[in-house]
Amino acid sequence: MITTIHDVHLHKVLKTISREIDDGKYTFICDETSIRIPLQLGEGYIKGINFQHGLGLLQLHFTLKEPLTLHYKLDRSHPLRIISCHQGKVSYMFEPEYCKHTVEALHTSLATCTDKFDQSLIFEAGCPIQVTILEIDRPAYLPKIACELYTIPERLAAVFKDVDAIDPFEYHTAYSLQLADVIAQIHDNDLNGLSRKIFLEAKALEIFGLMIQLYVDDYGGGKTSSLLRKADIALIHHAEKTLTADLKDTPTIPELAKMVGVNTTKLKHGFKIVFGTTINKYLREKKLLHAASLFTSDTLNIRQIADHVGYSNPAHFSQLFKDRFGALPSEYVKTMKRKLTVDNE
């Protein structure tokens, strides 16, 4: 199924799509237009909303029974599109070159073609697809950001300044965790009315800002990448296992970063996102919980247990233990013994 679109305003875009797939049925609430995919074509939805100054947000979450192509044939320049694929995949094609570019799951793309080319978005059938597209009308939006463009890489700044769509541009990269969270919040919230409109506009701006961050992270001239990409989560879990493998002799953060192949900034930031706390706090908790379990045995004294979990100073260990469990190790042992005695009676 191919739908030809002659406008960039998302309300008009969705009206055109609705005429093709469901006899023109759509809902319009607080500037947001929504289409339900009819059962004969699949299931899911397409939603679109425009904000001031040329920003628009298109949300697509569906499983189709036949492929869908949105063919944009405009008499003006195309918007700059940030295409974020959370599930499945989406392809886009600039015509007449007919070169297909695919955005896989957990990847995002910043792309635009020249004003002489048509553009198509292609969605396959038979698999769940969740895609979010931020559209930026550069002639309308440029005045809002013109004075700050000097702060980003020159190539990217040139893209935003190219209001006449003279030069094509494409940038592909993996999600950051922050971007993944924003996309999930856009599709999974119960807001409505004005609060939803304000929320979606805020998230649209977050996508814009995070995409710039990703580009700067990749091409800004730094030696290492500081943003945690979705694909880096396995490295963070590997770091946790490496960190806690031997509580008596744990690596420093720089040593750990080198062992798992990630820079220290990304390691610390990613660890906090994945585990909800800092590396040092996480490690201290692991050590103290293990120490508490060892106190149930009569074979080790306080000094030996402190050494077993990597503390060479028993007094320091005892204070940390009290801060965590509300009692010094000696008091904790007595309490545990009394409890065991009562339980065995």
C-alpha positions in Angstrom: 0.0 0.0 0.0 1.4 3.3 -1.1 0.1 6.6 0.2 1.2 9.8 -1.6 1.5 12.9 0.6 1.7 16.5 -0.6 2.0 18.3 2.7 4.2 18.5 5.8 1.7 19.6 8.4 1.0 16.4 10.3 -2.7 17.0 10.7 -3.0 17.1 6.9 -0.6 14.1 6.6 -2.7 11.9 8.8 -5.9 13.0 7.1 -4.4 11.8 3.8 -3.3 8.5 5.4 -6.7 8.0 7.0 -8.4 8.4 3.6 -6.2 5.6 2.2 -6.5 3.1 5.0 -9.8 3.7 6.8 -12.2 5.9 4.7 -11.0 9.1 6.3 -11.6 8.2 10.0 -9.5 10.0 12.5 -9.7 11.8 15.9 -8.4 15.3 16.6 -7.9 16.3 20.2 -5.9 19.3 21.4 -3.9 19.6 18.1 -3.1 15.9 18.0 -4.5 13.8 15.2 -4.8 10.0 15.7 -5.6 7.1 13.4 -6.4 3.5 14.5 -5.1 0.9 12.1 -8.3 -1.0 10.9 -8.3 -4.7 11.6 -8.3 -5.7 8.0 -4.9 -4.0 7.7 -3.4 -4.9 11.1 -3.5 -3.3 14.5 -2.0 -0.2 16.2 -2.0 3.5 15.7 -0.4 6.5 14.0 -0.5 9.9 15.8 0.8 13.3 14.8 1.0 16.7 16.4 2.5 20.0 15.4 4.0 22.5 17.7 5.0 26.1 17.3 8.1 27.2 15.2 8.0 24.3 12.9 8.4 21.2 15.1 6.2 18.1 14.6 6.0 14.7 16.3 4.8 11.6 14.5 4.3 8.4 16.5 3.8 5.0 14.7 3.1 1.8 16.7 1.6 -1.0 14.7 1.7 -4.4 13.1 0.7 -4.4 9.5 -0.7 -7.2 7.3 0.7 -5.6 4.2 3.7 -3.1 3.7 3.0 0.6 3.9 4.9 3.3 2.0 4.4 7.0 2.8 5.6 8.8 -0.3 6.2 12.5 0.3 5.9 14.4 -3.0 6.3 18.1 -2.0 6.5 21.4 -3.9 8.7 22.8 -1.1 11.7 21.6 0.9 11.4 18.5 3.1 11.7 18.9 6.8 14.7 17.6 8.6 13.6 14.2 10.1 14.9 12.5 13.2 13.7 8.9 12.8 14.0 6.8 16.0 13.2 3.1 15.8 12.3 1.5 19.1 11.0 -1.8 17.6 11.1 -3.5 14.2 12.7 -1.3 11.5 11.8 1.5 9.1 13.5 2.3 5.8 13.6 5.7 3.9 14.5 6.4 0.4 15.3 9.6 -1.5 14.1 9.6 -5.1 15.1 9.5 -7.9 18.3 7.9 -6.5 16.2 5.0 -5.0 18.9 4.2 -2.5 17.2 2.6 0.6 18.5 3.4 4.1 17.3 1.3 7.0 17.0 2.3 10.6 17.1 -0.8 12.7 15.6 -1.3 16.2 17.4 0.8 18.9 18.9 3.1 16.3 18.2 6.6 15.1 18.8 8.7 12.0 19.0 12.4 11.2 18.3 12.8 7.5 17.1 15.2 4.8 17.1 15.2 1.1 17.4 18.1 -1.4 14.3 20.0 -2.4 14.3 18.3 -5.8 13.9 14.8 -4.4 10.8 12.9 -3.2 11.1 11.0 0.0 9.5 7.7 1.1 9.1 6.0 4.4 8.7 2.2 4.1 7.2 0.0 6.8 7.3 -3.8 6.5 4.4 -6.2 7.2 4.2 -9.0 9.7 6.3 -7.6 12.6 5.6 -5.1 15.4 7.0 -1.6 14.6 7.4 1.3 17.0 8.9 4.4 15.4 9.0 8.1 16.5 9.8 10.8 14.0 10.6 14.4 14.9 10.1 16.7 12.0 11.9 20.1 12.0 10.9 22.7 9.5 14.2 24.6 9.2 12.9 27.9 7.8 10.5 28.2 10.7 12.8 26.8 13.4 16.1 28.4 12.5 15.4 31.8 14.2 15.1 30.0 17.6 18.5 28.4 17.4 20.6 30.6 15.1 22.5 32.4 17.9 23.7 29.1 19.4 24.7 27.2 16.3 28.3 28.1 16.9 28.4 25.7 19.9 27.9 22.6 17.8 30.1 21.0 15.1 30.2 23.0 11.9 28.8 20.3 9.7 25.7 19.9 11.8 25.2 23.7 12.1 25.3 23.9 8.3 22.4 21.4 8.1 20.2 23.5 10.3 21.1 26.7 8.3 20.3 24.9 5.0 16.7 26.3 4.9 16.5 25.8 1.1 17.5 22.1 1.3 20.4 22.4 -1.0 22.6 19.7 0.5 21.4 16.2 1.5 22.5 14.9 4.9 22.4 11.6 6.7 23.6 10.5 10.2 22.9 7.1 11.8 23.8 6.0 15.3 22.7 3.7 18.1 20.3 4.9 20.8 21.5 6.4 24.0 19.7 5.2 27.1 18.4 8.7 27.6 16.8 8.7 24.1 15.4 5.2 24.7 13.7 6.5 27.9 12.2 9.5 26.1 10.8 7.4 23.3 9.2 5.0 25.7 7.6 7.9 27.7 6.1 9.3 24.5 4.4 6.1 23.6 3.5 5.0 27.2 1.7 7.7 29.1 -1.9 8.3 30.2 -1.9 12.0 29.8 -4.5 13.9 27.8 -5.6 17.4 26.8 -3.3 20.3 27.6 -1.0 18.3 29.9 -0.4 15.7 27.1 0.3 18.5 24.5 2.9 20.2 26.8 4.4 16.8 27.7 4.8 15.8 24.1 6.4 19.1 23.1 8.9 18.8 26.0 9.8 15.3 24.8 10.1 16.4 21.3 12.7 19.0 22.4 14.4 16.3 24.4 14.7 14.2 21.3 16.2 17.2 19.5 18.7 17.9 22.2 19.7 14.3 22.7 20.2 13.8 19.0 22.6 16.8 18.9 24.4 15.2 21.9 24.8 12.0 20.1 26.2 13.7 17.0 28.6 15.8 19.2 29.6 12.6 21.0 30.4 10.9 17.7 31.9 13.8 15.8 32.7 16.6 18.2 36.4 15.9 18.3 36.6 14.2 21.7 38.8 11.1 22.0 36.2 9.0 23.6 32.4 8.6 23.7 30.8 9.7 26.9 27.1 8.7 26.2 25.9 5.3 27.1 24.3 3.7 24.0 21.7 1.0 24.3 24.2 -1.5 22.9 26.5 -0.7 25.8 24.3 -2.2 28.5 25.9 -5.6 28.2 29.3 -4.0 29.0 27.8 -2.4 32.2 26.5 -5.8 33.3 29.9 -7.3 32.5 31.5 -4.6 34.6 29.3 -5.4 37.6 30.2 -9.1 37.4 33.9 -8.2 37.2 33.6 -5.7 40.0 32.0 -8.2 42.4 33.9 -11.3 41.4 36.4 -11.0 44.3 35.2 -8.6 47.1 38.6 -8.9 48.8 40.5 -7.5 45.9 38.3 -5.3 43.7 39.6 -3.1 40.9 39.6 0.7 40.9 37.1 2.4 38.6 39.9 3.2 36.0 41.1 -0.4 36.2 37.5 -1.7 35.8 36.9 0.6 32.8 40.0 -0.7 31.1 39.1 -4.3 31.9 35.7 -4.0 30.2 36.7 -1.7 27.4 34.8 1.5 28.2 35.9 5.0 29.3 35.4 5.9 33.0 32.8 8.7 32.3 30.6 6.3 30.4 31.1 3.5 32.9 30.2 5.7 35.9 27.2 7.2 34.1 26.0 3.9 32.7 26.4 2.1 36.0 24.2 4.6 37.8 21.5 4.4 35.1 21.5 0.6 35.0 21.9 -0.1 38.8 20.4 3.1 40.2 23.5 4.0 42.3 27.2 4.8 42.0 29.8 2.1 41.6 31.3 2.8 45.0 27.9 2.7 46.8 26.9 -0.5 45.0 30.2 -2.1 45.9 30.0 -1.1 49.5 26.5 -2.5 49.7 27.6 -5.8 48.2 30.6 -6.0 50.6 28.5 -5.3 53.7 25.7 -7.7 52.8 28.3 -10.4 52.2 30.0 -9.6 55.6 26.6 -9.8 57.3 26.1 -13.3 55.9 29.6 -14.4 57.1 28.7 -13.3 60.7 26.3 -16.2 60.9 29.4 -18.5 61.0 31.5 -18.9 64.1 34.6 -19.6 62.1 35.7 -16.0 61.4 36.2 -13.1 63.7 35.5 -9.4 62.8 39.0 -8.7 61.6 39.0 -11.7 59.3 35.6 -10.9 57.9 36.6 -7.2 57.3 39.7 -8.5 55.4 37.6 -11.0 53.5 35.5 -8.2 52.0 38.4 -5.9 51.3 38.7 -3.7 54.4 42.1 -3.6 56.0 41.0 -1.3 58.8 38.5 -3.1 61.1 37.4 0.1 62.9 36.5 1.7 59.5 34.7 -1.5 58.5 32.8 -1.6 61.8 31.6 2.0 61.4 30.4 1.3 57.8 28.6 -1.8 59.1 26.9 0.1 61.8 25.8 2.8 59.3 24.2 0.1 57.2 22.7 -2.3 59.8 22.3 0.0 62.8 24.6 -2.0 65.0 28.3 -2.7 65.4 29.4 -6.1 64.1 29.8 -7.4 67.7 26.3 -6.3 68.6 24.9 -7.7 65.3 26.5 -11.1 66.0 24.9 -11.2 69.5 21.5 -10.3 68.1 21.8 -12.9 65.4 22.7 -15.6 68.0 19.8 -14.7 70.2 17.5 -14.9 67.2 18.8 -18.3 66.3 18.4 -19.5 69.8 14.8 -18.4 70.0 14.0 -19.9 66.6 15.5 -23.3 67.7 13.5 -23.4 70.9 
